Amino acid sequence: MEIFLIKAAQLIVALVILVTIHEFGHYLFARIFGIKVNRFYLFFNPCFSILKYKPSEGTLQLIAWNTKDGKDKALKTFRVGKAHPEAPDAKPTWRSTLYGLGWLPLGGYCDIAGMVDETKSAKDLAAEPQSWEFRSKSAYKRLMVMVAGVLFNFILAIIIYAGIAFHWGDKYIAFEDMTEGMDFSPEMQAAGFHDGDRLIAIDDKPIESRDPSVAWDLIQEGTRVKILRGKDTMTITIPGSLLEKVAEAGNNGETPMSIRVPVQVLKLAPGEGAEKGGIQPGDRIVKIGNDTTPSVVREFKAALEKAKGTTVDVTVLRNGKEISMPVEISKDGTIGIQMVAPQDIFNTRTQSYSLLQSIPRGWEIGVSTMGTYISSLKMLFTPTGAKSLGGFGTLGSLFPEKWNWYTFWQLTAFLSVILAFMNILPIPGLDGGHTLFLLVEMVTRRKPSEKFLEYANMVGMAFLLLLLLYANANDVFRFLIK
């Protein structure tokens, strides 16, 4: 339960940041162009709101709701400033907006006056257009208001990536320093890779392990991957079937490749098989039994699983000499050792960035992440991609079991990129749908009717709701079949 709460807390904090920045983009550009914003809400508020702040009245309400007769009620109302009554013909200011916190953490909204969206229908706009309404502004101003949310999310991602580069830098193990090579999944091996291969280049371009898109680029159809196998250099051309096979395996939690890590002992568990048998910290385990040679962690674990519940000879490399000793393997397939982490075995490089250097690095990572994500969307139109679609459970599972600020900001930046792109898709109900209609209007010089926009918005919202239900149903299904 504790792990669930930690993951949920990280997801909610990330959503608070992303939704607030997204809606603030709409709000800011609306205010720049003199458009009134009726409500600015973080999270949705069906039936009631956790908080309502009314600058025009100088009040803050706790647990507020509207009665059937339209009256505004609250569990508790606090006076937080002077009232600033607004004249009917006055120019809207920030005090013209009601600011609220809803209870349903599925997003948020910026209720812009004179705009058909999820908060208003064509009937709500039956009155004569006012100068401070969205519908009264020129097409390019309305376009800027609509794309501002997406723009702010992408800028946020770049700022976060730049901040990560400035604060932490890049810490990585270069492919040339992975002396044991890589382990590859069965799908990658079927494409021609062997465990122990060392990656050199993709399409004749040297690759860096700190490049966020390298794993994606590696499995694209027709890509030429240069590898070092033993002392031989060779090239593998990626077949068209690999991408979908890797994606299918990914649905089951399998990664296409991982670094091959030697089995080097860091600590011993008192009273366990390794300590009793005479294994010492610093030993490198090179053999279990007579036939199995576990040169790396994956093979070592497989050998223990095969021999669990028995006592076998374990060979270690100590001070350049091989020493064998009988070691008892538990029924769980363990011998009671903690292994040295990869970053403490291989040469770990650190690239530091000054404040000015971090900005282009943030841009580089943001653009690369966006490009990779856009490219990966083609998988959604395959059976494998449809199965992999996930909802809030999938998003929450991305976060670590313990709060880690580095990982939190990495994931928040990634989700900001996703939110930016998904919102610009030309689907009615999303920013991209409004943008599409505005572009058509600018080209044809004909403004769609408010009734048409209302119906289009209804269809789009129905589609998005079905998509949301499907994605979260996938999460439930994956949880039940575990």
C-alpha positions as CSV (number, residue, x, y, z in Angstrom):
1,M,0.0,0.0,0.0
2,E,2.9,2.3,0.8
3,I,4.4,1.8,-2.6
4,F,1.1,2.5,-4.3
5,L,0.7,5.8,-2.3
6,I,4.2,6.9,-3.2
7,K,3.7,6.3,-6.9
8,A,0.2,7.9,-6.8
9,A,1.6,11.0,-5.0
10,Q,4.4,11.4,-7.6
11,L,1.8,11.1,-10.5
12,I,-0.5,13.6,-8.9
13,V,2.3,16.1,-8.2
14,A,3.4,15.7,-11.8
15,L,-0.1,16.3,-13.1
16,V,-0.5,19.4,-10.9
17,I,2.6,20.9,-12.6
18,L,1.7,19.9,-16.1
19,V,-2.0,20.8,-16.0
20,T,-1.3,24.2,-14.3
21,I,1.3,25.1,-16.9
22,H,-0.9,24.0,-19.8
23,E,-4.0,25.9,-18.7
24,F,-1.9,28.9,-17.7
25,G,-0.7,29.1,-21.3
26,H,-4.3,29.5,-22.4
27,Y,-5.0,31.9,-19.6
28,L,-2.0,34.1,-20.2
29,F,-2.6,34.6,-23.9
30,A,-6.3,35.1,-23.4
31,R,-5.5,37.9,-20.9
32,I,-2.8,39.4,-23.3
33,F,-5.5,39.8,-26.0
34,G,-8.1,41.2,-23.5
35,I,-10.3,38.1,-23.4
36,K,-12.2,37.4,-20.2
37,V,-11.5,34.1,-18.5
38,N,-14.5,33.0,-16.4
39,R,-12.9,30.1,-14.5
40,F,-9.4,28.7,-14.1
41,Y,-9.5,25.2,-12.6
42,L,-6.9,22.7,-11.5
43,F,-8.6,19.3,-11.7
44,F,-12.3,18.8,-12.5
45,N,-15.1,19.7,-10.1
46,P,-18.3,17.7,-10.8
47,C,-20.8,18.5,-8.0
48,F,-18.4,20.4,-5.8
49,S,-15.0,22.1,-5.5
50,I,-12.4,21.7,-2.8
51,L,-11.4,25.4,-3.1
52,K,-12.9,28.4,-4.8
53,Y,-11.1,31.8,-4.8
54,K,-13.2,34.8,-5.9
55,P,-10.9,37.9,-6.2
56,S,-13.9,40.1,-7.1
57,E,-15.5,39.2,-3.8
58,G,-12.3,38.8,-1.8
59,T,-13.4,35.3,-0.5
60,L,-11.9,31.8,-0.4
61,Q,-14.4,29.0,-0.1
62,L,-13.6,25.5,1.3
63,I,-15.8,22.7,-0.1
64,A,-18.0,24.8,-2.3
65,W,-21.0,23.7,-4.4
66,N,-24.0,25.2,-6.2
67,T,-27.6,24.3,-5.1
68,K,-30.4,23.4,-7.6
69,D,-31.7,27.0,-7.4
70,G,-28.2,28.3,-8.5
71,K,-27.1,29.5,-5.1
72,D,-23.4,29.3,-4.2
73,K,-22.8,27.4,-0.9
74,A,-19.6,26.5,1.0
75,L,-18.6,24.5,4.1
76,K,-16.5,27.5,5.2
77,T,-15.9,30.9,3.7
78,F,-12.8,33.0,4.5
79,R,-12.3,36.7,3.8
80,V,-8.9,37.1,2.1
81,G,-9.0,40.6,0.7
82,K,-11.2,43.5,-0.3
83,A,-14.1,43.0,-2.6
84,H,-13.6,44.6,-6.1
85,P,-17.1,44.7,-7.7
86,E,-16.9,44.7,-11.5
87,A,-19.0,47.1,-13.6
88,P,-20.9,45.4,-16.4
89,D,-19.0,47.2,-19.2
90,A,-15.6,47.1,-17.5
91,K,-12.5,45.7,-19.1
92,P,-11.8,42.2,-17.7
93,T,-8.9,41.8,-15.4
94,W,-7.4,38.9,-13.4
95,R,-10.0,39.6,-10.7
96,S,-12.7,38.7,-13.3
97,T,-11.7,35.1,-13.0
98,L,-12.9,32.5,-10.5
99,Y,-9.9,30.3,-9.5
100,G,-10.7,26.8,-8.2
101,L,-9.3,23.4,-7.2
102,G,-11.4,20.4,-8.2
103,W,-11.4,17.0,-6.6
104,L,-11.1,14.8,-9.7
105,P,-7.4,14.7,-10.8
106,L,-8.1,14.0,-14.5
107,G,-6.9,17.4,-15.9
108,G,-8.2,20.9,-15.6
109,Y,-9.7,23.7,-17.6
110,C,-9.6,27.3,-18.5
111,D,-13.2,28.6,-19.1
112,I,-12.7,31.3,-21.8
113,A,-15.6,33.6,-22.3
114,G,-17.3,33.4,-25.8
115,M,-15.8,30.0,-26.7
116,V,-17.6,26.7,-27.4
117,D,-15.8,24.0,-25.5
118,E,-16.5,21.3,-22.9
119,T,-17.8,24.0,-20.5
120,K,-20.2,25.8,-22.9
121,S,-22.6,25.0,-25.7
122,A,-23.9,27.2,-28.6
123,K,-27.0,28.1,-26.4
124,D,-24.7,29.7,-23.9
125,L,-23.4,32.1,-26.6
126,A,-26.8,33.2,-27.8
127,A,-26.3,36.8,-26.6
128,E,-24.7,39.5,-28.7
129,P,-20.9,39.0,-28.8
130,Q,-18.9,41.2,-26.5
131,S,-15.6,42.8,-27.3
132,W,-13.9,40.9,-24.5
133,E,-15.1,37.5,-25.8
134,F,-13.0,34.9,-27.6
135,R,-15.4,34.8,-30.6
136,S,-14.9,38.5,-31.1
137,K,-11.2,38.3,-31.6
138,S,-9.4,37.9,-34.9
139,A,-8.5,34.3,-36.0
140,Y,-4.8,34.6,-35.4
141,K,-5.4,35.8,-31.8
142,R,-7.8,32.9,-31.2
143,L,-5.2,30.6,-32.7
144,M,-2.5,31.9,-30.4
145,V,-4.7,31.3,-27.4
146,M,-5.4,27.7,-28.4
147,V,-1.8,26.7,-29.2
148,A,-0.4,28.4,-26.0
149,G,-1.2,25.4,-23.8
150,V,0.7,23.0,-26.0
151,L,3.6,25.5,-26.4
152,F,3.9,26.0,-22.7
153,N,4.0,22.2,-22.1
154,F,6.8,21.8,-24.6
155,I,8.7,24.8,-23.2
156,L,8.3,23.3,-19.7
157,A,9.8,20.0,-20.9
158,I,12.8,21.9,-22.3
159,I,13.2,23.9,-19.1
160,I,13.1,20.7,-17.0
161,Y,15.6,18.9,-19.2
162,A,17.9,21.9,-19.0
163,G,17.5,22.0,-15.3
164,I,18.4,18.3,-15.0
165,A,21.5,18.9,-17.2
166,F,22.6,21.9,-15.1
167,H,22.0,20.2,-11.7
168,W,22.9,16.6,-12.4
169,G,24.7,16.6,-15.7
170,D,24.8,13.5,-17.8
171,K,26.2,10.4,-16.0
172,Y,26.5,7.4,-18.3
173,I,28.4,4.4,-19.3
174,A,29.6,4.7,-22.9
175,F,29.0,1.8,-25.2
176,E,32.7,1.5,-25.8
177,D,33.2,1.1,-22.0
178,M,30.7,-1.8,-21.8
179,T,33.5,-4.3,-22.0
180,E,31.2,-7.3,-21.7
181,G,28.9,-6.1,-24.4
182,M,25.1,-6.3,-24.3
183,D,22.5,-8.9,-23.5
184,F,19.7,-9.1,-26.1
185,S,16.1,-10.4,-26.0
186,P,15.1,-13.4,-28.0
187,E,13.5,-11.0,-30.6
188,M,16.7,-9.1,-31.0
189,Q,18.7,-12.3,-31.3
190,A,16.4,-13.5,-34.0
191,A,17.2,-10.3,-35.9
192,G,20.9,-11.2,-35.8
193,F,22.3,-10.0,-32.5
194,H,24.3,-12.2,-30.1
195,D,24.8,-11.8,-26.4
196,G,28.1,-10.0,-25.9
197,D,27.9,-7.9,-29.0
198,R,29.2,-4.4,-28.6
199,L,27.3,-1.6,-30.3
200,I,29.4,0.8,-32.5
201,A,27.2,2.8,-34.9
202,I,23.7,3.2,-36.4
203,D,23.7,4.0,-40.1
204,D,27.4,4.7,-39.9
205,K,26.8,7.3,-37.2
206,P,28.6,6.7,-33.9
207,I,26.1,6.1,-31.1
208,E,26.1,7.4,-27.6
209,S,24.4,5.7,-24.7
210,R,23.3,9.1,-23.4
211,D,21.2,9.7,-26.5
212,P,17.6,9.3,-25.4
213,S,16.5,7.9,-28.8
214,V,19.2,5.3,-29.3
215,A,17.1,2.3,-28.2
216,W,14.2,3.4,-30.5
217,D,16.5,4.1,-33.5
218,L,18.1,0.6,-33.0
219,I,14.9,-1.3,-33.9
220,Q,13.7,0.7,-36.9
221,E,13.2,-1.2,-40.2
222,G,16.2,-0.9,-42.5
223,T,18.6,0.5,-39.9
224,R,22.1,-0.7,-40.3
225,V,23.7,-1.4,-36.9
226,K,27.5,-1.9,-36.7
227,I,28.6,-4.2,-34.0
228,L,31.8,-5.7,-32.6
229,R,31.6,-9.4,-32.0
230,G,34.8,-10.7,-30.5
231,K,37.4,-9.2,-32.8
232,D,35.2,-9.1,-35.8
233,T,33.2,-6.0,-37.0
234,M,30.0,-6.7,-38.8
235,T,26.7,-4.9,-39.8
236,I,23.2,-6.1,-39.0
237,T,20.3,-4.7,-41.0
238,I,17.1,-4.5,-39.0
239,P,14.1,-6.4,-40.4
240,G,10.7,-4.9,-40.7
241,S,9.1,-7.3,-38.2
242,L,11.4,-6.5,-35.3
243,L,9.6,-3.3,-34.1
244,E,6.3,-5.0,-33.5
245,K,7.9,-8.1,-31.9
246,V,9.9,-5.9,-29.5
247,A,6.7,-4.0,-28.7
248,E,4.8,-7.2,-28.0
249,A,7.6,-8.4,-25.7
250,G,7.6,-5.0,-24.0
251,N,3.9,-5.5,-23.0
252,N,5.2,-8.4,-20.9
253,G,7.9,-6.3,-19.3
254,E,10.8,-7.5,-21.5
255,T,13.5,-5.0,-22.6
256,P,15.2,-5.4,-26.0
257,M,18.7,-5.1,-24.6
258,S,20.6,-4.5,-21.4
259,I,24.2,-4.1,-20.3
260,R,26.1,-7.3,-19.5
261,V,27.3,-7.0,-15.9
262,P,29.9,-9.3,-14.4
263,V,29.0,-11.1,-11.2
264,Q,31.2,-9.3,-8.7
265,V,30.5,-9.7,-5.0
266,L,30.1,-6.5,-2.9
267,K,28.6,-7.9,0.4
268,L,27.7,-11.2,1.9
269,A,24.6,-12.1,3.9
270,P,25.6,-13.6,7.3
271,G,24.9,-17.3,7.5
272,E,24.0,-17.8,3.8
273,G,25.5,-20.2,1.3
274,A,28.1,-17.8,-0.1
275,E,29.6,-16.9,3.3
276,K,29.6,-20.5,4.5
277,G,31.3,-21.7,1.3
278,G,34.1,-19.2,1.6
279,I,33.2,-16.6,-1.0
280,Q,34.7,-13.1,-0.2
281,P,33.8,-9.5,-1.1
282,G,35.6,-8.6,-4.3
283,D,35.4,-12.1,-5.8
284,R,34.1,-12.4,-9.3
285,I,32.0,-15.5,-9.8
286,V,32.9,-17.2,-13.1
287,K,31.4,-20.7,-12.9
288,I,28.7,-22.7,-11.2
289,G,29.1,-26.4,-11.5
290,N,31.0,-28.1,-14.3
291,D,29.1,-26.9,-17.3
292,T,27.5,-23.5,-16.7
293,T,29.7,-20.5,-17.1
294,P,27.8,-17.4,-15.6
295,S,30.1,-14.7,-17.0
296,V,27.3,-12.1,-16.3
297,V,24.4,-11.5,-14.0
298,R,21.6,-12.9,-16.3
299,E,23.4,-16.2,-16.8
300,F,24.4,-16.4,-13.1
301,K,20.7,-16.0,-12.0
302,A,19.6,-18.7,-14.6
303,A,22.3,-21.1,-13.3
304,L,21.2,-20.6,-9.6
305,E,17.6,-21.2,-10.6
306,K,18.6,-24.4,-12.3
307,A,20.6,-25.6,-9.3
308,K,18.4,-24.3,-6.4
309,G,18.1,-26.5,-3.4
310,T,21.5,-28.2,-4.1
311,T,25.2,-27.7,-3.2
312,V,27.4,-27.1,-6.2
313,D,31.0,-26.1,-6.8
314,V,31.3,-22.3,-7.4
315,T,34.4,-21.0,-9.1
316,V,35.5,-17.4,-8.3
317,L,38.3,-15.2,-9.7
318,R,40.3,-13.9,-6.8
319,N,43.6,-11.9,-7.3
320,G,43.9,-13.3,-10.8
321,K,43.5,-17.0,-9.7
322,E,40.4,-19.3,-10.0
323,I,39.3,-20.9,-6.8
324,S,36.5,-23.4,-6.5
325,M,34.4,-24.1,-3.3
326,P,31.2,-25.9,-2.5
327,V,28.3,-23.5,-2.0
328,E,24.8,-24.3,-0.8
329,I,22.1,-22.7,-3.1
330,S,18.8,-22.0,-1.3
331,K,15.4,-23.3,-2.4
332,D,14.7,-19.8,-3.7
333,G,17.8,-19.9,-5.9
334,T,20.0,-17.5,-3.9
335,I,23.4,-17.8,-2.2
336,G,23.2,-14.6,-0.1
337,I,25.3,-12.0,-2.0
338,Q,24.9,-8.3,-3.0
339,M,26.5,-7.6,-6.3
340,V,28.5,-4.6,-7.3
341,A,26.4,-2.1,-9.4
342,P,27.3,-1.6,-13.1
343,Q,28.4,2.1,-12.5
344,D,31.0,0.8,-9.9
345,I,32.4,-1.8,-12.4
346,F,32.6,0.1,-15.7
347,N,34.0,3.5,-16.3
348,T,31.2,6.0,-15.7
349,R,31.5,9.3,-17.5
350,T,30.1,12.6,-16.3
351,Q,29.3,15.5,-18.6
352,S,28.7,18.7,-16.7
353,Y,26.9,21.7,-18.1
354,S,27.0,25.4,-17.2
355,L,23.8,27.4,-17.1
356,L,24.2,28.5,-20.7
357,Q,25.3,25.1,-21.9
358,S,22.3,23.4,-20.2
359,I,19.8,25.3,-22.4
360,P,20.8,23.8,-25.8
361,R,21.1,20.4,-24.0
362,G,17.5,20.7,-22.8
363,W,16.4,21.7,-26.3
364,E,18.3,18.7,-27.8
365,I,16.7,16.2,-25.4
366,G,13.2,17.8,-25.7
367,V,13.3,17.7,-29.5
368,S,14.7,14.2,-29.6
369,T,12.1,12.9,-27.1
370,M,9.3,14.5,-29.1
371,G,10.6,13.0,-32.4
372,T,10.9,9.6,-30.9
373,Y,7.4,9.8,-29.4
374,I,5.8,10.9,-32.6
375,S,7.6,8.1,-34.5
376,S,6.4,5.6,-32.0
377,L,2.7,6.5,-32.4
378,K,2.5,4.4,-35.6
379,M,2.5,1.4,-33.3
380,L,-1.0,2.4,-31.9
381,F,-2.5,1.3,-35.2
382,T,-1.3,-2.3,-34.7
383,P,-2.9,-4.9,-32.5
384,T,0.3,-4.9,-30.3
385,G,0.1,-1.1,-29.9
386,A,-3.6,-1.2,-29.0
387,K,-2.8,-3.7,-26.3
388,S,0.0,-1.5,-24.9
389,L,-2.2,1.5,-24.5
390,G,-2.5,2.4,-20.8
391,G,-4.2,4.8,-18.5
392,F,-3.5,6.2,-15.1
393,G,-2.2,2.9,-13.8
394,T,0.4,2.7,-16.5
395,L,1.4,6.3,-15.9
396,G,1.7,5.7,-12.1
397,S,3.8,2.6,-12.7
398,L,6.5,4.6,-14.5
399,F,7.4,6.3,-11.2
400,P,9.8,4.6,-8.8
401,E,8.8,3.0,-5.5
402,K,10.8,5.5,-3.5
403,W,10.7,9.2,-4.2
404,N,13.7,10.2,-6.4
405,W,13.8,13.8,-7.6
406,Y,16.0,13.0,-10.6
407,T,13.6,10.3,-11.9
408,F,10.6,12.4,-11.0
409,W,11.8,15.4,-13.1
410,Q,12.8,13.1,-16.0
411,L,9.3,11.5,-16.0
412,T,7.5,14.9,-15.6
413,A,9.4,16.3,-18.6
414,F,8.6,13.2,-20.6
415,L,4.9,13.4,-19.7
416,S,5.0,17.1,-20.6
417,V,6.2,16.2,-24.1
418,I,3.4,13.6,-24.4
419,L,0.7,16.1,-23.2
420,A,2.0,18.7,-25.6
421,F,1.8,16.4,-28.6
422,M,-1.5,14.6,-27.7
423,N,-3.2,18.0,-27.2
424,I,-2.3,19.2,-30.6
425,L,-3.8,16.2,-32.4
426,P,-6.6,17.4,-34.7
427,I,-9.4,15.9,-32.6
428,P,-12.4,18.0,-31.7
429,G,-12.4,18.5,-27.9
430,L,-8.6,18.9,-27.9
431,D,-6.6,22.0,-28.5
432,G,-5.6,20.5,-31.9
433,G,-9.3,20.3,-32.9
434,H,-9.9,24.0,-32.2
435,T,-6.6,24.8,-34.0
436,L,-7.7,22.8,-37.1
437,F,-11.0,24.7,-37.3
438,L,-9.2,28.0,-36.9
439,L,-6.7,27.1,-39.7
440,V,-9.6,26.2,-42.0
441,E,-11.2,29.5,-41.1
442,M,-8.0,31.5,-41.9
443,V,-7.7,29.7,-45.3
444,T,-11.3,29.8,-46.4
445,R,-12.2,33.1,-44.7
446,R,-15.4,31.3,-43.4
447,K,-16.0,30.9,-39.7
448,P,-17.6,27.6,-38.6
449,S,-21.0,28.1,-36.9
450,E,-21.1,27.8,-33.2
451,K,-23.7,24.9,-33.6
452,F,-21.2,23.0,-35.8
453,L,-18.4,23.6,-33.2
454,E,-20.7,22.3,-30.4
455,Y,-21.5,19.1,-32.3
456,A,-17.9,18.5,-33.3
457,N,-16.9,19.0,-29.7
458,M,-19.5,16.5,-28.5
459,V,-18.2,13.9,-30.9
460,G,-14.6,14.5,-30.0
461,M,-15.3,14.4,-26.3
462,A,-17.2,11.1,-26.7
463,F,-14.3,9.6,-28.6
464,L,-11.8,10.8,-26.0
465,L,-13.9,9.4,-23.2
466,L,-14.1,6.0,-24.9
467,L,-10.3,6.1,-25.5
468,L,-9.8,6.9,-21.8
469,L,-12.1,4.0,-20.7
470,Y,-10.3,1.6,-23.1
471,A,-6.8,2.7,-21.8
472,N,-7.8,2.3,-18.2
473,A,-9.5,-1.0,-18.9
474,N,-6.2,-2.3,-20.3
475,D,-4.6,-1.4,-17.0
476,V,-7.2,-3.3,-15.1
477,F,-6.9,-6.3,-17.4
478,R,-3.1,-6.4,-17.1
479,F,-3.4,-6.1,-13.3
480,L,-5.9,-9.0,-13.1
481,I,-3.8,-11.4,-15.3
482,K,-0.6,-10.9,-13.4
